[in-house]
């Protein structure tokens, strides 16, 4: 028997932002690849009443379609930037309901799923009630650590968690954060990320760094320590701390992968520190290029203040590159071997010392990659299917 899930996710790739929420897409695509589950995604797109700049481009580019085995629908809802957080769950739910009802009438769903706890979770809870279906909500990190700190969001999240038939967390640490917030521990299952093992694997060979340097137009040498940081440019990710560490490591070069609100600040900081010639902003890179960058690097440094269990950590380790990270989210669950890297305080000197410590250990890329050999999408999908079955049978 084939089961059907209706997944509500504000985090999902689209034509305008193809790298946005790729981890959600990979998870649901892995489930859809099974013969026993059919997946429909409703990816609500928030557009302000007056759409300018990136919002105009977003509004013009998004569309529905069959994407890697998944039926993806993208209804637009009215977004009030900076001030809509309190009401977004209700607006999303009311916008999505007519579509969800029609799809459910055409071919009934077995369960409603939310891929992020806020605003997706409360919206999915209301949809499930209208459709008289069981529902599940997944927590990923900032939805708990950030939105859970806002009383208006916390109230809605706790109500949704109470009514949910099942809850997921990307790490044990995040599950404990959910319990501290007031969510029932007996409903929470830990569901680690998957991994594309064909793509993320050690690619190291003697000429890899030189080839990468040539393709990027950068002076990359095997004689220097190459550090990479992968993540959205925002204060909580800790790129500023990594820049400070690079300033104190005269033989180190830094590749920054990503973009975000701190972009201009970080570039200015690199100039002020007089390390702009050793710091390179690569922007958002193609997913096929990322494993090459990670494999060419000696260290991946990402001392985040908040995480669930960052995909960037797992992907770096799978490429044989040890990580220097802060004690956030599932860091201790991931770094159970010294080969995987080190956990440091969120201080410049501590990050620099961590990079030195990893370099001094000199673990082989095969040993580093072995620390995440249990991560893969097929196993991830099997656990997700089992969780949905439990939620349906409650």
Residue pairs with C-beta under 8 A, 6 or more apart in sequence:
1 36
2 35
2 36
2 37
2 38
3 36
3 37
3 38
3 110
3 111
3 385
3 388
3 389
3 392
4 37
4 38
4 39
4 40
4 107
4 108
4 109
4 110
4 111
5 31
5 37
5 38
5 39
5 40
5 109
5 110
5 111
5 112
5 113
5 388
6 40
6 42
6 100
6 103
6 104
6 109
6 111
6 112
6 113
6 127
6 131
6 133
7 28
7 39
7 40
7 41
7 42
7 112
7 113
7 114
7 115
8 41
8 42
8 44
8 92
8 96
8 112
8 113
8 114
8 115
8 120
8 123
8 124
8 127
9 21
9 24
9 28
9 41
9 42
9 43
9 114
9 115
9 116
9 120
10 43
10 44
10 46
10 92
10 116
10 119
10 120
11 20
11 21
11 24
11 115
11 116
11 120
11 140
12 20
12 21
12 24
12 25
12 41
12 43
12 72
12 115
13 19
13 20
13 21
13 22
13 25
14 20
14 43
14 45
14 58
14 61
14 62
14 74
15 61
15 62
15 63
16 54
16 57
16 58
16 61
16 62
17 58
19 284
19 287
21 115
22 287
23 193
23 311
24 115
24 116
25 67
25 68
25 70
26 194
26 196
26 377
27 115
27 193
27 194
27 377
27 380
27 381
27 384
28 39
28 41
28 70
28 115
29 39
29 68
29 69
29 70
29 377
30 194
30 377
30 378
30 380
30 381
30 384
31 37
31 39
31 381
31 384
31 385
32 38
32 39
32 68
32 69
32 70
33 69
33 381
34 381
34 382
34 385
36 385
37 385
37 388
39 69
39 70
39 71
40 70
40 71
40 72
40 73
40 103
40 109
41 70
41 71
41 72
41 73
42 73
42 74
42 75
42 96
42 99
42 100
43 72
43 73
43 74
44 74
44 75
44 76
44 77
44 92
44 95
44 96
44 123
45 58
45 59
45 62
45 74
45 75
45 76
45 77
46 76
46 77
46 78
46 79
46 84
46 88
47 55
47 58
47 59
47 76
47 77
47 78
47 79
48 55
48 78
48 79
48 80
48 81
49 78
49 80
51 58
51 59
59 76
62 74
62 76
63 74
64 72
64 73
64 74
65 72
66 72
73 99
73 103
75 95
75 96
75 99
76 95
77 88
77 91
77 92
77 95
77 96
78 91
78 95
79 88
80 87
84 91
85 119
85 147
85 150
85 152
85 153
86 152
86 153
88 119
88 123
89 118
89 119
89 120
89 121
89 122
89 123
89 126
89 156
90 122
90 123
90 126
92 119
92 120
92 123
93 122
93 123
93 126
93 127
96 123
96 127
97 127
97 130
100 127
100 130
100 131
101 130
101 131
103 109
104 131
104 133
109 131
109 133
110 133
110 134
110 388
110 392
111 133
111 134
111 135
111 136
111 165
111 388
111 391
111 392
112 124
112 127
112 128
112 131
112 133
112 134
112 135
112 136
113 124
113 135
113 136
113 137
113 138
113 388
114 120
114 121
114 123
114 124
114 125
114 135
114 136
114 137
114 138
114 160
115 138
115 140
116 138
116 140
116 143
117 137
117 138
117 139
117 140
117 143
117 144
117 147
117 148
117 157
117 160
118 143
118 147
118 148
118 153
118 156
118 157
119 153
120 137
121 137
121 143
121 156
121 157
121 160
121 161
121 164
122 156
122 157
122 159
122 160
124 135
124 137
124 160
125 135
125 137
125 159
125 160
125 163
125 164
127 135
128 134
128 135
129 163
134 165
134 166
134 391
134 392
134 394
135 163
135 164
135 165
135 391
136 164
136 165
136 166
136 167
136 168
136 387
136 388
136 391
137 160
137 161
137 164
137 166
137 167
137 168
138 167
138 168
138 169
138 170
138 191
139 167
139 168
139 169
139 170
139 174
139 175
139 178
139 308
140 170
140 174
140 308
141 170
141 174
141 306
141 307
141 308
141 309
141 310
141 329
142 236
142 306
142 308
144 174
144 177
144 178
144 181
144 308
145 177
145 306
146 306
147 153
147 154
147 157
148 154
148 157
148 177
148 181
154 181
154 182
157 181
157 183
158 181
158 182
158 183
161 167
161 178
161 182
161 183
161 184
161 187
162 184
164 187
164 391
165 187
165 391
165 392
165 394
166 187
166 189
166 387
166 388
166 390
166 391
166 394
167 178
167 183
167 184
167 187
167 188
167 189
168 188
168 189
168 190
168 191
168 384
168 387
169 175
169 178
169 188
169 189
169 190
169 191
169 308
170 190
170 191
170 192
170 193
170 308
170 309
170 329
170 330
171 190
171 192
171 308
171 309
171 329
171 330
171 333
172 190
172 330
172 333
173 308
173 309
173 329
173 330
173 331
173 332
173 333
174 308
174 309
174 329
174 330
175 185
175 188
175 190
178 185
178 188
179 185
179 188
189 383
189 387
189 390
191 380
191 383
191 384
191 387
192 309
192 330
192 375
192 380
193 309
193 311
193 314
193 375
193 380
194 375
194 376
194 377
194 378
194 379
194 380
194 381
195 314
195 315
195 318
195 372
195 375
195 376
195 377
196 377
197 318
197 375
197 376
199 287
199 288
199 291
200 291
200 294
200 314
200 315
200 318
200 319
201 291
201 318
201 319
201 320
201 369
202 295
202 319
202 320
202 365
202 366
202 368
202 369
203 291
203 292
203 295
203 296
203 319
204 295
204 296
204 320
204 365
208 292
208 295
208 296
209 220
209 221
209 222
209 226
209 296
210 220
210 222
212 218
212 220
212 292
212 293
212 296
213 219
213 220
213 221
216 280
216 282
218 255
218 280
220 226
220 253
220 296
223 251
224 251
224 252
224 253
225 249
225 251
225 252
225 253
225 298
225 299
225 355
225 359
226 252
226 253
226 255
226 296
226 297
226 298
226 299
227 242
227 245
227 246
227 252
227 253
227 254
227 255
227 297
227 298
227 299
227 300
227 301
227 355
228 254
228 255
228 256
228 257
228 293
228 294
228 297
228 299
228 300
228 301
228 316
228 321
229 237
229 239
229 242
229 254
229 255
229 256
229 257
229 258
229 300
229 301
229 302
230 257
230 258
230 290
230 294
230 300
230 302
230 312
230 315
230 316
231 237
231 239
231 257
231 258
231 302
231 304
231 310
231 312
232 258
232 259
232 260
233 239
233 256
233 258
233 259
233 260
233 261
233 262
233 263
233 266
234 260
234 261
234 262
235 262
235 305
236 304
236 305
236 306
237 260
237 302
237 304
237 305
238 302
238 303
238 304
238 305
238 326
238 346
238 351
239 256
239 262
239 266
240 262
240 265
240 266
240 269
241 303
241 346
241 347
241 348
241 351
242 254
242 301
242 302
242 303
242 351
243 254
243 266
243 269
243 270
243 273
243 275
243 279
244 273
244 348
244 351
244 352
245 252
245 301
245 348
245 349
245 351
245 352
245 355
246 252
246 253
246 254
246 275
246 278
246 279
247 273
247 274
247 275
248 348
248 349
248 352
249 352
249 355
249 356
252 278
252 355
253 278
253 279
253 280
254 275
254 278
254 279
254 280
255 280
255 282
255 293
255 297
256 266
256 279
256 280
256 281
256 282
257 282
257 283
257 284
257 285
257 290
257 293
258 283
258 284
259 283
259 284
263 281
266 281
267 276
267 281
270 276
270 279
282 293
285 293
290 315
291 315
291 319
294 300
294 315
294 316
294 319
294 321
295 319
295 320
295 321
295 365
297 316
297 321
298 321
298 358
298 359
299 321
299 322
299 323
299 324
299 341
299 355
299 358
299 359
300 312
300 313
300 316
300 321
300 322
300 323
300 324
300 341
301 323
301 324
301 325
301 351
301 354
301 355
302 310
302 312
302 313
302 323
302 324
302 325
303 324
303 325
303 326
303 344
303 346
303 351
304 310
304 325
304 326
304 328
304 329
305 326
305 328
305 346
306 328
306 329
307 313
307 328
307 329
307 330
307 331
308 329
308 330
309 329
309 330
309 333
309 334
310 325
310 329
313 323
313 325
313 331
313 334
314 334
314 372
314 375
316 322
316 323
317 323
317 334
317 340
317 341
317 368
317 369
317 371
317 372
318 369
318 372
318 375
319 365
319 369
320 364
320 365
320 366
320 368
320 369
321 365
321 368
322 339
322 340
322 341
322 342
322 358
322 361
322 363
322 368
323 335
323 340
323 341
323 342
324 341
324 342
324 344
324 351
324 354
324 355
324 358
325 331
325 335
325 341
325 343
325 344
326 343
326 344
326 345
326 346
327 343
327 345
331 343
332 343
334 340
334 371
334 372
335 341
335 342
335 343
335 371
336 371
337 367
337 371
338 361
338 363
339 361
339 363
339 367
339 368
339 370
339 371
340 368
340 371
340 372
341 354
341 358
341 368
342 354
342 357
342 358
343 354
344 350
344 351
344 353
344 354
